[in-house]
Amino acid sequence: MPQRDTTPVDASVVGVRFSSSGDTENNTLGAPATTFKPTDTVYAEVETNGTAYEYTLYAKWMSPDGTVLADYGMRVGEAGPRRTVISLSKPDGWSEGAHSIELAINGKTERSVKFEVR
């Protein structure tokens, strides 16, 4: 992954919700969930807010033992309240246990959120 943008901006993560269904193109999320099956795709709706007109929202998905499963960023080009839906699937299946997503804006870690796979 390219080096992370670390330019300070006025934006923060103000909420995160999970679901086993959603649409990353239209930023929509299905029924809320915190527990998933090993075969599920996990969707996370990340709510951000601030006056910055452009920033990068980074998501680092981690397994129960801390192994990084995915680490990527997406540009957000709008100030104010914003919802961004991201997802990750594991074709070989999620391992059971407490997984987490570490969310950062321009390299500044904002929040780490756990979800359970059973």
Secondary structure, 3 states (H helix, E strand, C coil): CCCCCCCCCCEEEEEEEEECCEECCCCEECCECCEECCCCCEEEEEEEEECCCCEEEEEEEECCCCCEEEEEEEEECCCCCEEEEEEECCCCCCCCEEEEEEEEECCEEEEEEEEEEC
